[in-house]
Amino acid sequence: MTDLSIEKWISLEEAAEYLCVKPVTIRDWIKKGKGIPAHKIGRKWAFKCSELDAWVKSGKSAIK
């Protein structure tokens, strides 16, 4: 049988907490095109923890 577990989307505030930064930092990264894997759903930004983990591991989060 296939594993159908679906990863939950988290909010911008939850993503900031997950990455130990402030929400304004996440918004800044999105605005400046830092490559953070953010998805616009309606009027809000949404994130998946696995994508954030991959982004951090790739080293792209350290690029200034």
Steps between C-alpha positions, in 0.01 A plus 500: 500500500623854419579745778244775453611718788471859391731761642319787666547857374624749759444876519760771466504543877548127554777493238675785680478311828621181329807682362555702821460837328239776512209508252634826355819312405300241304309778321831671418647177358191456280508863384873491422476169312726300735354176367304404809237244393188706563162442339228763477162351585235766469640803678727305736838333471525131578798270549586131533758407761666247268556774239638737764735226621623435146550875444710532815701183422570625146682800642278745313379644829852627573535698176488873564 
